[in-house]
Amino acid sequence: SSSSMDSNSIQPSYSDDGFGNDEDDEHDERDAWPSISATIQQFKRVERPQGTLPMVSWYSQIVFSTGFDLLLSFHVFLGRFDARKMQSALIGKESKCSNQSHRGESPNPEGLFDFSDCDTSSDSGGFWFDFMSDCGDGFNSSYQVARLLAQPNLHVYTSSKSTKSRMVKTLPRGKLLVIGGDLAYPDPTPENYEKRFFRTFEDALQPPPTFRRSHISIQKPAFPILGWKSCDKLQADSPLTSYDGPCTFLIPGNHDWFDGLATYTRYILSRDWLGGWLMPQKTSYFCLKLPRNWWVLGFDLALDDDIDIEQFTFFANVAKQMQPHHNAIIVTHVPHWVLNEYENHAHDLNRENNLRELVRTHFRSKVRLRLAGDLHHYTRHMPVDSPGKKRKNSTDKPVLIVAGGGGAFAHPTHCFEEQISVGEDQYVRECAYPSKKVSTNLSWLNLWQFRWRNWRFDILWAVTYFGMASSFFPLCGVYDDYLNNNSSQSLGGLLSWTLRRVLYLMSKIFVSGRVSLFFMIFIIGLTFGFTDKSHLKWRVHLSWSVLHALAHISSALLVLLFVECMAEFVMKEGIIASQNAGNAPQSLSTGLASSIFDEYNAHFSHVLEDFHIVGNSTIFQPSQGILQSCRTDERIYEKLSSAFSWLYREAPLLKTALAVFDLPGAIGSTHLEMCKVLCAGDSPCTWSNEFMIYQQIDRLTILKYLSSIGLYFVIFAVPIAGNVFGSWLALSLVVFNCQYDEGFSSLRMEHYKNWLKFKIDSNGDLEMFAIGLKRVPKKWKKDPQWVGHRKEGAITAPSWSLKTPSKWVPWRKSKKFLPEVIDHLKIKAESS
């Protein structure tokens, strides 16, 4: 037998640097930009999708909403029960109850699906099937991929290295859709499955009219299909090949296992439809027998990164039905061939140990291709004799492809090695999408986009930064200290003073800090644990995490110096008055509030002319007409009048409200009051506060000061903290090629999606087209040509037979939304 592999990388014809600076975008904007009035009128007339969800905000939702739920799932439920064992037990019991007999020795014949009789000499040129992974995230990206998968004929642009012109190629919809896991993010709740996964596919390709979300399937496949023409004549025992519509098969990913596979079991294994795709599988793993001696083996590795014994037995029995010249495609969720190299686990035998044994003993020289997702980009690795030498044309080393761009946020490609080792075999990366240059440029977006894309994370920064500075409030005399050390007001003097004081304050935290010391240790531990140690040597990991922590600590102390200097500056320069006004309470004697109140008395007090003083109370005197028309009880009215009188005389509402909002005045008055106590008897009080003396200050005064100055502190600290963290992420990605997950989940990027289309031709050769989406639309409208379900009970054409099966189309047409072939591969069949 002999085999060969032909591949050529198809380069995108647009010029893209990762920041969206391409000529096509500018041309489309000029040609398609309508007037404002026309746009408003069109928005009012056109129906748009409702209830759509944005991309998952990982730095807010995971930390503050679902973090505890995930932690509980990991430590309580997982590791104590494997749902894969229950699947085999239930299906085995079902087979005995139904007295079914199957040829072959497989203990689980329900996991084997035969499509080998499908015609490969049709008008489409062969048997087609699709692959995608990592889908259920934001609506825009997830729906766009599902919509293009649903098209009966997809028009894609192709180009090669030898020509700059683009050509259009038409690719038909696959008979099968294989999904490689991670169906919904961030965790497998029923709501996420419905809104982030099922909703996008149902809008792309509608299920039958009889579809009900609450239905639990007890018979698969769901034949006959009522409500669809020609499909209602199928029998319950009809083979899948008698059904002309598309089918889908799905393996779970790590996110689907967070609840022990409970939601996946209910929504995938117990439902019949994913939109207009039929779901016939009953287990989380499957085997597809395709035409021309090709097989697709879908494995469930769970969170153990390996198959269980039941799967091993099932696929070992499947291997007995395969001939030596047959070819297999292995589908798993996690691409360990890439991650092992990234995490320095290239020789780790604990991952996929059972799977490697299965391939070595039962699928010898049959595995031609491995597909995976998990990483949200596209890469293809080819086997070589040794780095830089000629590629081998043998069947003992499969092609390795990662295609996890089904809708989740984009991952970088530049962080991973181009040359990798898989056991003793050497591989080289021949294609990546987005390209290495684009991936690097996208990393820099963290510099200015991290904070506004993850603004809920500000809560953590506000608490942490204020906690690190809390032991030093107030810094009495800090402005005078600055003037004494930088009398010339030079920039160099300012920087020198700032550096010395920050270092001194940092040392004081270790010597006498209490709350500040706790938060400093917290930020050091947080940065150390957050730094990706799998890709860095321990010295680099330690140094880089400590530098990150020091950047945050220094920033917090810088903000402390700034707000304290400004507080004393505005008092020293007379910008606000903070002296006590006679015997008035300190809380009501702040300068700004008193000035506004005096202005009110001089010019606006006449509004209270309808009030007069009677004894010690103020009573409202309404007109006779109002009294006659008022039907309320007179005693209740008198009590309300007395209450108003007391509030106005005994609790001066206006002046109190002004004092509450007069933060500069409140800061000035309480700052002077606290410093008067702390600095009594010439005690050193600028850079340290004696704990016993600090306890002599009234707690209400301390609370008022900290809450007032804390607001200004947080306003300045939060943007700095977000930019420090974003800059650290950008440098980690570009300089050290690490933090690939943390650095790109922060961007929540909808663009750079991908999926695969495969064709088995009449010669048995497997041809692959990798489809890429540079941009996805963000605005949608209802397709005027779309036909939804008609009256209940009416017989309609199947949704997959329609020319326009999808409900929503982009708001405006643009070349940047068009799919493009980003890679092409052809694997020659093994001759018999």
Buried (B, 14 or more C-beta within 10 A) or exposed (E): EEBEBEBBBBBBBBEBEBEEEBEBBEEBEEEEEEEEEEEEEEEEEEEEBEEBBEBBBBBBBBBBEBEEBBEEBEEEEBEEEBBBEEBBEBBBEEBEEEEEEEEEEBBBBBBBBEBBEBEBEEEBBBBBBBBBBBBBBBBBBBBBBBBBBBBBEBEBBBBBEEEEEBEEEEBBBBBBBBBBBBBBBBBBBEEBBBBBBBBBBBBBBBBBBBBEEEEEBEEBBBBEBEBBEBBBEBEEEEBBBEBEBBBBBBBBBBBBBBBBBBBBBBBBBBBBBBBBBBBBBBBBBBBBBBBBBBBBBBBBBBBBBBBBEBBBBBBBBBBEBBEEBBBBBBBBBBBBBBBBBBBEBBEEEEBBBBBEBBBEEBBEBBBBBBBBBBBBBBBBBBBBEEEEEEBBEEBEBBBBBBBBBBBBBBBBBBBBBBBBBBEEBBBBBBBBBBBBEBBBBBBBBBEBBBBEBBBEBBBBBBEBBBBBBBBBBBBBBBBEBBEEEBEEEEEEBBEEBBEEBBEEBBEBBEEBBEBBBBBBBBBBEBBBEBBBBEBBEEEBBBEBBBEBBBBBBBBBBBBBBBBBBBBBBBBEEEEBBBEBEEEEEBBBBBBBBBBBBEEBEEEEEEEEEEBEEEEEBBBEEEEEEEEEEEEEEEEEBEEEBEEBBEEBEEEBEEBBEBBBEBBBBBBBBBBBBBBEBBBEEEEEBBBBBEEEBBEEBEEEBBEBBBEBBBEBBBEBBBBBBBBBBBBBBBBBBBEBBBBBBBBBBBBBBBBBBBBBBBBBBBEBBBBBBBBBBBBBBBEBBBBEEBBEBEEEEEEBEBBBBBEBBBBBBBBBEBBBBBBBBBBBBBBBBBEE
